[in-house]
Amino acid sequence: MNVRYYADADVREWHEHTLRLLGTLHDEYAITVEIDRIDEQHGPIADFPGDVQYSSPEKVYERDLKRNRELNRTIEPTPSEGFKRYGTLDIAGNIAVVDDEGTVQWASTLPGYAHGYGPGAESRTAMDFLEDIATSPSNRICVECLHLLDGDETFCPNCGHELS
């Protein structure tokens, strides 16, 4: 499993905070992290512990989001609704959970904080998700089988793995 950041978030502080959280995931929890820079806005990324790739939003959409049945089952709205706003791809600033085969299993659909998005948006924002798993990854992700949880479970409903 790894966590992929579609960089750069529009706001520099969000971008830098995302990089710090990814560093925490790597250093403290040995979670593989990577960046796919699709909208370079904030200068070079130094001392990042994972791979940094450069792609276009179109390539990322085709590779990771479009026609991804697994992702369609785990997020709402669907990728075509969540990442194509008014006919324009809006992916930068979001994060994804990617399995070992390279398939995106989950992705945030709101790049920054949930302010202004209404109740329930917290589970769909990149920042809230990263903050949750950087604090305690087992509360959100079963690393045994990569199923996302809502945080209330004491075991993974898929494999029975006990969560701490």
Backbone bond lengths (Angstrom), bond angles and torsions (degrees), N, CA, C in turn:
res aa  C-N    CA-C-N  psi(-1)  N-CA   C-N-CA  omega(-1)  CA-C   N-CA-C  phi
1 M - - - 1.438 - - 1.520 109.17 -
2 N 1.323 115.98 143.31 1.455 119.15 170.71 1.520 109.84 -143.55
3 V 1.320 114.48 166.34 1.458 121.85 177.67 1.516 107.22 -113.62
4 R 1.321 115.67 126.50 1.466 122.37 -177.75 1.526 109.50 -112.36
5 Y 1.325 115.52 131.53 1.466 122.42 177.55 1.516 108.23 -106.57
6 Y 1.327 115.79 124.85 1.461 121.23 175.04 1.521 107.24 -90.10
7 A 1.304 115.90 95.65 1.458 121.88 -171.98 1.524 111.07 -91.00
8 D 1.283 116.97 156.72 1.444 131.88 3.44 1.527 109.12 -106.88
9 A 1.335 115.69 145.73 1.459 120.11 172.15 1.522 108.30 -64.68
10 D 1.314 116.64 149.69 1.464 120.96 -177.57 1.523 112.92 -58.33
11 V 1.312 117.11 -41.30 1.462 121.98 -176.49 1.525 108.88 -94.81
12 R 1.333 116.36 126.47 1.469 121.67 -176.14 1.524 111.81 -55.17
13 E 1.331 118.63 -41.84 1.466 121.51 -179.08 1.527 111.06 -62.10
14 W 1.327 118.26 -39.39 1.470 121.60 177.44 1.515 109.84 -64.84
15 H 1.329 115.85 -43.51 1.463 121.72 179.45 1.533 110.25 -59.87
16 E 1.320 117.02 -49.65 1.459 121.02 -178.19 1.529 111.44 -66.44
17 H 1.330 116.76 -37.90 1.463 120.42 177.86 1.533 110.01 -65.77
18 T 1.311 117.34 -40.19 1.464 121.58 176.93 1.525 110.08 -60.27
19 L 1.313 117.67 -44.87 1.472 121.09 178.71 1.524 110.97 -61.15
20 R 1.338 117.46 -41.40 1.463 120.47 177.91 1.530 111.07 -63.25
21 L 1.340 116.62 -44.62 1.463 120.26 -179.81 1.529 111.17 -64.26
22 L 1.323 117.69 -39.43 1.463 120.47 176.78 1.524 110.66 -63.44
23 G 1.321 116.23 -38.69 1.468 120.15 176.47 1.525 111.33 -62.44
24 T 1.325 116.80 -39.88 1.465 121.44 176.95 1.520 110.87 -63.08
25 L 1.335 116.79 -45.25 1.467 119.94 178.80 1.520 111.06 -58.51
26 H 1.321 116.21 -42.06 1.461 120.84 -179.69 1.530 111.22 -68.63
27 D 1.329 116.41 -51.13 1.463 120.97 -172.85 1.523 113.65 -72.18
28 E 1.325 117.41 -41.47 1.457 119.81 -173.57 1.521 114.22 -93.83
29 Y 1.343 117.41 -25.78 1.456 119.78 -174.45 1.522 113.59 -123.12
30 A 1.332 117.09 2.63 1.467 122.74 178.58 1.526 112.70 55.78
31 I 1.326 116.07 34.72 1.457 121.17 175.30 1.530 107.70 -89.77
32 T 1.308 116.71 130.33 1.458 121.23 179.29 1.528 108.96 -69.50
33 V 1.327 116.10 131.61 1.457 121.62 179.84 1.525 109.31 -124.01
34 E 1.317 115.41 149.54 1.462 120.09 178.42 1.519 109.54 -149.76
35 I 1.303 114.60 160.81 1.463 121.45 179.24 1.509 108.43 -125.03
36 D 1.308 115.43 136.11 1.459 122.51 170.86 1.523 105.57 -117.26
37 R 1.323 116.07 99.56 1.476 120.29 -176.59 1.515 109.24 -79.19
38 I 1.318 114.85 111.30 1.454 120.46 -179.15 1.516 112.45 -112.91
39 D 1.338 116.45 -9.30 1.461 121.06 -179.64 1.528 108.51 -151.74
40 E 1.319 116.12 74.56 1.458 121.42 -175.94 1.523 110.12 -67.18
41 Q 1.339 115.77 114.59 1.462 121.51 -177.83 1.525 113.28 -125.81
42 H 1.329 117.73 -23.99 1.458 120.22 -166.13 1.523 114.47 -118.71
43 G 1.307 118.55 29.45 1.450 121.54 175.66 1.520 112.86 80.61
44 P 1.334 116.18 -178.14 1.463 120.69 -175.55 1.528 112.49 -66.99
45 I 1.326 115.25 153.19 1.457 121.94 175.92 1.520 107.03 -103.12
46 A 1.323 116.26 116.02 1.464 121.36 -177.92 1.526 109.62 -106.61
47 D 1.303 115.68 149.30 1.465 122.99 173.67 1.522 113.69 57.69
48 F 1.313 117.46 37.23 1.458 120.09 176.81 1.520 108.15 -86.64
49 P 1.346 118.64 133.32 1.461 120.53 -174.15 1.531 115.48 -78.45
50 G 1.320 118.37 -0.86 1.463 120.54 -179.26 1.513 111.58 -124.92
51 D 1.323 115.06 -170.64 1.460 121.44 179.63 1.521 110.76 -77.04
52 V 1.332 115.76 142.86 1.459 122.20 173.37 1.521 106.79 -120.16
53 Q 1.332 115.35 120.50 1.457 121.55 178.14 1.525 108.71 -115.73
54 Y 1.318 115.98 161.52 1.455 121.37 177.92 1.518 108.15 -122.79
55 S 1.317 116.58 124.54 1.465 122.44 -179.47 1.517 109.18 -141.81
56 S 1.305 114.89 173.06 1.461 120.14 173.05 1.528 108.00 -97.45
57 P 1.322 117.25 157.63 1.470 119.28 175.84 1.525 111.90 -57.33
58 E 1.312 116.98 -35.77 1.471 120.80 -179.92 1.523 111.67 -63.60
59 K 1.333 116.69 -44.48 1.469 120.61 179.31 1.528 111.05 -64.83
60 V 1.328 116.58 -42.13 1.458 120.81 179.00 1.522 110.56 -64.09
61 Y 1.313 117.06 -43.06 1.462 120.80 179.93 1.530 110.49 -61.35
62 E 1.325 116.41 -46.47 1.464 120.83 179.53 1.527 111.77 -64.13
63 R 1.322 117.10 -43.42 1.469 121.96 -175.67 1.530 112.57 -73.88
64 D 1.330 117.44 -44.42 1.461 120.70 -168.74 1.521 115.60 -105.01
65 L 1.321 117.85 -32.62 1.456 119.71 -165.56 1.519 114.78 -112.21
66 K 1.297 117.16 -41.87 1.464 121.33 -176.03 1.526 110.62 -71.81
67 R 1.310 116.02 136.60 1.469 122.69 178.03 1.532 113.26 55.44
68 N 1.315 117.21 33.34 1.454 122.37 178.89 1.531 107.56 -99.56
69 R 1.326 116.20 99.48 1.470 121.18 -175.83 1.519 112.18 -62.81
70 E 1.324 117.15 -39.17 1.462 120.42 178.80 1.523 110.31 -60.73
71 L 1.305 116.16 -45.45 1.462 120.93 -179.45 1.523 111.22 -66.25
72 N 1.317 117.64 -39.53 1.467 120.89 177.64 1.526 111.94 -58.53
73 R 1.336 116.40 -30.77 1.466 120.24 -179.83 1.519 112.61 -78.85
74 T 1.332 117.70 -24.34 1.468 119.65 -171.26 1.514 115.33 -105.58
75 I 1.323 118.66 -13.51 1.467 118.30 179.66 1.516 110.82 -124.24
76 E 1.309 113.59 155.64 1.448 121.22 172.38 1.509 106.23 -139.92
77 P 1.279 120.56 127.10 1.458 129.18 7.01 1.530 111.56 -74.50
78 T 1.326 116.04 173.22 1.457 120.56 178.14 1.530 109.57 -63.51
79 P 1.323 118.11 159.52 1.466 120.03 179.70 1.531 113.40 -54.31
80 S 1.323 117.65 -40.03 1.469 118.02 -179.32 1.521 111.52 -66.72
81 E 1.321 117.84 -30.09 1.465 120.55 177.11 1.521 111.50 -83.14
82 G 1.329 116.73 -38.04 1.455 121.04 -174.72 1.511 115.38 -78.02
83 F 1.320 117.23 -27.75 1.464 119.59 -174.66 1.519 113.87 -115.07
84 K 1.308 117.59 -4.00 1.468 121.90 175.79 1.515 107.70 -117.60
85 R 1.299 115.04 96.69 1.454 120.22 -179.09 1.517 109.11 -104.82
86 Y 1.309 114.34 120.54 1.478 120.59 -179.86 1.523 111.52 55.77
87 G 1.340 116.02 37.15 1.451 121.40 177.09 1.517 114.67 80.88
88 T 1.340 117.63 -0.09 1.459 122.08 -179.11 1.517 109.74 -113.03
89 L 1.320 116.85 137.46 1.463 120.32 177.77 1.519 110.02 -71.24
90 D 1.320 115.61 131.10 1.465 122.43 -179.23 1.522 107.96 -130.54
91 I 1.325 116.36 81.61 1.458 122.11 -173.93 1.527 111.48 -111.60
92 A 1.320 117.80 -32.28 1.465 121.99 -174.55 1.521 110.85 -56.54
93 G 1.339 114.62 136.96 1.453 121.90 179.90 1.517 113.11 97.59
94 N 1.317 117.86 -12.69 1.456 121.42 179.68 1.523 111.04 -89.20
95 I 1.325 115.43 166.15 1.453 121.57 176.61 1.523 108.91 -128.93
96 A 1.328 115.59 160.96 1.465 120.95 -179.82 1.520 109.42 -139.65
97 V 1.322 115.27 152.48 1.460 122.34 171.41 1.523 105.54 -103.51
98 V 1.334 115.90 124.71 1.457 122.55 -172.90 1.531 109.06 -119.31
99 D 1.336 116.76 132.89 1.464 119.29 179.48 1.528 110.13 -79.21
100 D 1.315 115.76 176.72 1.469 121.35 -175.80 1.518 113.59 -64.87
101 E 1.326 117.31 -20.12 1.463 120.99 178.11 1.535 111.92 -87.80
102 G 1.333 117.36 -3.69 1.459 121.09 178.41 1.522 114.55 93.23
103 T 1.335 117.72 8.89 1.461 121.19 179.71 1.519 109.94 -91.29
104 V 1.327 116.41 129.79 1.456 120.66 176.27 1.522 108.28 -70.21
105 Q 1.330 115.23 123.03 1.457 121.47 -179.59 1.528 112.17 -97.93
106 W 1.331 116.55 -26.52 1.461 122.16 179.14 1.512 107.50 -154.53
107 A 1.327 116.79 148.26 1.462 121.62 175.03 1.517 108.91 -146.98
108 S 1.323 115.31 144.04 1.462 119.18 173.17 1.523 107.39 -69.27
109 T 1.302 116.41 150.96 1.466 119.60 178.13 1.518 112.10 -114.01
110 L 1.323 116.17 -3.50 1.462 121.78 174.89 1.519 106.84 -126.83
111 P 1.328 118.15 120.30 1.456 119.82 -169.73 1.521 116.46 -69.63
112 G 1.316 119.35 -34.59 1.460 119.82 -173.59 1.504 112.84 -112.73
113 Y 1.303 114.90 -148.56 1.455 120.92 177.30 1.520 110.62 -70.00
114 A 1.307 116.35 160.64 1.461 122.10 -173.60 1.524 113.01 -83.28
115 H 1.312 118.73 0.87 1.460 120.49 -177.11 1.524 109.84 -54.38
116 G 1.317 115.31 125.67 1.455 120.23 177.54 1.509 114.58 88.08
117 Y 1.330 118.00 -4.96 1.461 120.09 -178.18 1.521 113.45 -96.91
118 G 1.323 117.85 -9.81 1.450 120.98 175.96 1.514 113.66 93.87
119 P 1.345 115.95 172.23 1.470 120.81 -177.91 1.521 112.11 -61.54
120 G 1.316 115.79 143.90 1.460 121.27 177.65 1.512 114.59 87.15
121 A 1.325 118.01 -8.50 1.465 120.37 -177.77 1.517 112.29 -72.73
122 E 1.324 117.37 -19.57 1.457 120.60 -175.74 1.525 112.70 -55.80
123 S 1.317 117.91 -35.10 1.460 119.81 -178.16 1.521 112.53 -77.51
124 R 1.333 117.51 -7.06 1.460 120.52 -178.24 1.525 113.21 -109.28
125 T 1.340 117.92 0.09 1.456 119.34 -178.41 1.520 111.28 -95.72
126 A 1.302 115.60 145.87 1.463 120.87 179.02 1.517 111.36 -60.22
127 M 1.313 116.69 -47.20 1.456 120.56 -173.83 1.521 112.17 -66.44
128 D 1.323 117.61 -44.82 1.458 119.82 -179.69 1.519 111.14 -63.44
129 F 1.320 117.43 -41.75 1.461 121.22 178.29 1.528 110.34 -61.45
130 L 1.333 117.23 -49.21 1.461 120.66 -178.80 1.521 111.23 -62.50
131 E 1.331 117.62 -41.65 1.463 119.76 178.94 1.519 110.65 -62.97
132 D 1.325 117.59 -39.82 1.465 120.81 178.64 1.522 111.72 -63.44
133 I 1.320 118.51 -47.98 1.464 118.86 -175.78 1.520 112.46 -78.57
134 A 1.334 118.33 -24.28 1.462 120.10 176.35 1.523 109.98 -70.68
135 T 1.322 117.85 -28.49 1.457 122.07 177.98 1.521 110.31 -79.29
136 S 1.317 116.36 -45.25 1.457 120.53 -177.87 1.526 108.91 -157.65
137 P 1.328 118.50 88.00 1.452 120.18 -173.17 1.525 114.39 -59.14
138 S 1.333 118.08 -32.05 1.446 118.22 -176.86 1.523 112.58 -70.53
139 N 1.314 118.45 -13.65 1.457 119.55 176.68 1.515 112.56 -76.73
140 R 1.321 118.27 -17.11 1.455 120.81 -179.36 1.521 113.51 -118.90
141 I 1.321 118.35 -29.60 1.464 120.81 -174.90 1.511 109.78 -128.96
142 C 1.302 116.41 130.29 1.461 120.65 169.43 1.522 105.68 -84.13
143 V 1.325 117.09 106.12 1.455 119.90 -176.57 1.525 111.70 -70.75
144 E 1.315 117.46 -12.88 1.456 120.77 177.72 1.519 111.88 -72.65
145 C 1.326 117.69 -36.75 1.470 119.18 -175.62 1.530 112.76 -136.64
146 L 1.317 117.12 5.03 1.464 122.71 172.46 1.531 113.85 66.44
147 H 1.298 118.62 28.98 1.455 120.13 175.86 1.513 109.30 -93.73
148 L 1.316 116.32 135.05 1.454 120.88 179.14 1.512 109.33 -79.98
149 L 1.319 113.85 142.49 1.449 120.85 -177.65 1.522 108.77 -120.18
150 D 1.331 116.25 164.57 1.463 117.63 179.91 1.519 112.71 -91.73
151 G 1.320 118.76 -0.39 1.454 121.76 176.15 1.515 114.09 100.15
152 D 1.325 118.96 -12.69 1.456 122.03 -178.41 1.522 112.78 -94.35
153 E 1.322 118.17 -13.74 1.453 121.19 -174.94 1.524 111.21 -74.75
154 T 1.326 115.15 151.41 1.458 120.35 171.96 1.517 110.11 -105.07
155 F 1.328 117.06 -8.76 1.453 122.14 175.70 1.531 108.31 -149.25
156 C 1.319 116.60 157.20 1.458 121.55 179.20 1.524 108.63 -74.67
157 P 1.336 117.76 126.97 1.458 119.48 -179.65 1.526 113.57 -67.49
158 N 1.329 117.70 -15.63 1.456 120.56 -179.80 1.518 112.27 -84.27
159 C 1.329 116.81 -50.48 1.463 119.50 -172.41 1.518 113.64 -115.45
160 G 1.337 118.03 -7.88 1.449 120.82 179.94 1.518 114.44 82.20
161 H 1.337 117.61 0.74 1.467 121.37 179.67 1.526 109.47 -57.69
162 E 1.353 116.60 127.94 1.456 119.85 -180.00 1.516 109.72 -76.10
163 L 1.328 114.87 136.92 1.457 121.08 179.88 1.520 109.21 -99.90
164 S 1.307 116.08 146.55 1.470 118.67 179.99 1.501 110.80 -83.30
